[in-house]
Amino acid sequence: MEYSIGLDFGTESVRAVIASTLSGEVAGSEISAYKHGVIEDRLPVKNSIRLASDFALQHPRDYIESMKIAVRGAIKNSNVEVDRIKSIGIDFTACTILPIGKDSNPLCAGSKYKDRPHAYVKLWKHHAAQPEADEINALAAERKEEFIRWYGGLCSSEWMFPKALQVLREDRKCYDAATEFIEGGDYIVRWLTGSKSRNATAAAYKAFFVAELGGYPSAKFLKALDPKFENFAREKLSAGLGASGTPAGTLTKEAARALGLSRETVVSHATIDAHAGVPGLGICSKSEMAIIMGTSGCHMMMSDSPVLFDGFAGLAKDGILLGYHGYESGQSGMGDVLDFVAEKYRGEGRGARDESDAHGALSTAVRDYLPGQSGCVALDWHSGCRSVLMNASLTGAVVGLTLKTSLADLYHAHMEAIAFGTRAIVRSYVNAGIPVKKIFACGGLPEKNPVLMQIFADVLGTPIYVSSAANLCALGAAMFGAAAYRVSEQGEGSREQEILYRTIRRMAPKIDRTIRPNKKNAKVYDELYEIYLRLHDHFGRGDDTMKRLNKFRNC
Amino acid sequence: MEYSIGLDFGTESVRAVIASTLSGEVAGSEISAYKHGVIEDRLPVKNSIRLASDFALQHPRDYIESMKIAVRGAIKNSNVEVDRIKSIGIDFTACTILPIGKDSNPLCAGSKYKDRPHAYVKLWKHHAAQPEADEINALAAERKEEFIRWYGGLCSSEWMFPKALQVLREDRKCYDAATEFIEGGDYIVRWLTGSKSRNATAAAYKAFFVAELGGYPSAKFLKALDPKFENFAREKLSAGLGASGTPAGTLTKEAARALGLSRETVVSHATIDAHAGVPGLGICSKSEMAIIMGTSGCHMMMSDSPVLFDGFAGLAKDGILLGYHGYESGQSGMGDVLDFVAEKYRGEGRGARDESDAHGALSTAVRDYLPGQSGCVALDWHSGCRSVLMNASLTGAVVGLTLKTSLADLYHAHMEAIAFGTRAIVRSYVNAGIPVKKIFACGGLPEKNPVLMQIFADVLGTPIYVSSAANLCALGAAMFGAAAYRVSEQGEGSREQEILYRTIRRMAPKIDRTIRPNKKNAKVYDELYEIYLRLHDHFGRGDDTMKRLNKFRNC
């Protein structure tokens, strides 16, 4: 029996699992929280200045230290002999980036830059680069840049280019001192193996690398953004790319010692955390949609060919699994839209009751609701619309209020709205000629909110296959590790794609639950969806009320 | 010095004021709550059955008993010599009706009918006659009845005809035993004076009496509603009509003794409670709008000629004050729309904090908000739209939600929505060629919510003259009493209209507060109102989303 380690680097902690490469069975696992967590207030140094709002940083040393603890803990829990562990796969939050120096050490690690916020890791949810994202969007639109079409026409403030541009603008010294800007997952691979290659997935989805267009955006475009930014891609994103499931290298002496593993352990190229969920759910073919349902929603699909239809958020060949074009769509609001209602129920932070209690009470209250029973229909754009309409200036709405409308009614209407939002995304694929034959879901929501999942099945009119395994992404990462090991065993010219798919099929976990649609409800939802769609199109395509209101909003 | 008594019959109690006919100064007052209050559960008799939902009844004996207590108490408090009290004026909630027998006694007073709900008073908010109102609306529309145009095309379930038709349908014996159906105000006048005439105001606004069309709806129309209803108007609404401010008679021996007043005391024809607020505010000319702001809103205006424009709720010559055409518009939601938000803040009846506390906390929170600062705009149709669009199937809406939208934001947006709703009503008058030059407000809201009143001034872009006197309607009633006395003194042929206006001017109270618009805010509100109006027209005139959603609502 051979084993692979999957490392799932989340926002607060890293999880390690040790999985059998034969069955996918998890022999042991361990979680280790980052010492500094998310740094939003002050840097962990003496006399640190207060960070500007919307900053969300991390300390890269935390990743290494927590990784050591998690891996050694998982090995211990598993009772697996170390020799049987052949590989490591990594998934990481994205876009989470850091500047590194010539020695590949993080800038913030040296005493010279440790007091400078821009020397630290910018976590995915660092939103302070919004002005830079706005600039990129305006310029790309103005210049009709081809690359932006591969991102649904919109650059998020969370991505590589706005974040790096912010460093250039706000801390020129840090920017110049950085030999590279690198994803967290690639930093781990580099620390483990010394290999300088990056993962192709994050480059494609978060850093404008479009293989079909020859790579990163042109120096001309970057120069037009800022003359000093002209050589950013050429100089600071120079390393080669490798696909998840292919080997990046084996452990350095130092890394092997630190983790207690053999130096021959093969390390796969990293991937984005949500993307590891796709093999983690056992998906290895096109036409199957994976939905990661948490605070927000992430929809992933694969297809044989690229179609630049309106409304996806990212598209890359080999972007999810080798051999397919991987599509990503994002629903900005899911769990947080329900939190929006639950918060009112709790008394907006006045601590009347805790959060899970509020969700529990509200979903119990609506458990036996019929479709549309609240009399309200909501638009789920409380933080904009990230797919289909790709418009960040859109906002939420509720229509159908009466004096009797309760918070339970609003909760139900918002659950339906989230499901309608996903149906609109599914429809955008189908309309583009990309069939969606089977829908899988995982993440925090399916676990916590069974009422919501039934509404999803009813609204989508199709069974939802749910896995509630907490280690699903880590398992997906372990699969990539196992495939990379097999590829390295078989040497160059091996059929990487075939190996990967065989590995996924072998290691695929059982699906816990199948939520089947209630046919009667599904029929009613066809009608209600039509009402939703009319609102959706009215406010999303015709009327500019929401945009006009933003002008008055006090943000 | 002479005095007039104003009797203001409200939902829970009657208020008596004794006012100087020279200055309007109130010498004394007293309130007396009705013993049985609003009867919604069971009749106050042994072994009563449970009332159906939406029933709201009262016991007519309560009116008499409370009136005696209030009048005697007010006299005592005032120290006014009884001989100086020359008149009584009455205002009453409407449409509040009861069936009476041959002796003018309420049916429910005799032992024969005391166990039958339909023998009791149907209070204005008795909403159980909705099916009958629906029937009347459908038939009037189908037959293109001219009379319904004088009511904005819509009959409310609160009015005389649906309520009487409900009695016919549900308790034929009661219906047949009733020699008349009579308004509460007219019942009091009859009890006081023995006079059989009714007040023209309630007949016009609540019972389809259109002088210009020769009176009540035709027997043909009533027969088409129900063959047994054919003679309803002819038989059971047969008494003549008299205007408020003209004498109905003097006190009977019994009444004089019961109230401790002289038999010569002149009693004016009654009026509707809200209408008494118009003279109560000191209004006695056209182009001045009175808004009674409470749970719902009532807008009253006077004009020289009748214009059947789209969107008023009632129109009658002499309907408010003698000599003018009186218009009424209603805004279904005002205080209750704010309650809708405050309720969520309180925790929907879980008693986290009390109601006034919730309104206080929320209006304090938004006190310094700029126009539109919530980023949201709401439609104030939580209980339908009773003016301008005249559509009961419309519902409320909020557009512009984000994850940060708080209940305070929603409260502010709803305050703005109420003010926008009033602006739409004002605009409907102006567009019809009826200028609105000055706006007065009274009622519970101006008293309790100064933040709302400032928003009203800013949204309407004009000063709002506010009286917060609790006895404003009672004072208006006393004015009608005083005018009736003067008319009876001067005998037939006296210039009733001139006398009434002179009386109002003399007795008009001081306006407590003038709320002046903030010019900067008013300018911003011009823009926001335009956004409101677009939503208003979209959902109110074009799109039928709200109506479609009602089909799914669980009421």
Interface residues (C-beta under 8 A of the other chain):
Chain A: G333 D336 V337 D339 F340 K344 Y345 G347 E348 A352 Y369 L370 P371 G372 Q373 S374 G375 C376 V377 H382 S383 T395 G396 A397 V398 V399 G400 L401 T402 L403 K404 T405 S406 L407 V524 L528 I531 R534 L535 H538 F539 D543 T545 M546 R548 L549 N550 K551 F552 R553 N554 C555
Chain B: G333 D336 V337 D339 F340 K344 Y345 G347 E348 A352 Y369 L370 P371 G372 Q373 S374 G375 C376 V377 H382 S383 T395 G396 A397 V398 V399 G400 L401 T402 L403 K404 T405 S406 L407 V524 L528 I531 R534 L535 H538 F539 D543 T545 M546 R548 L549 N550 K551 F552 R553 N554 C555
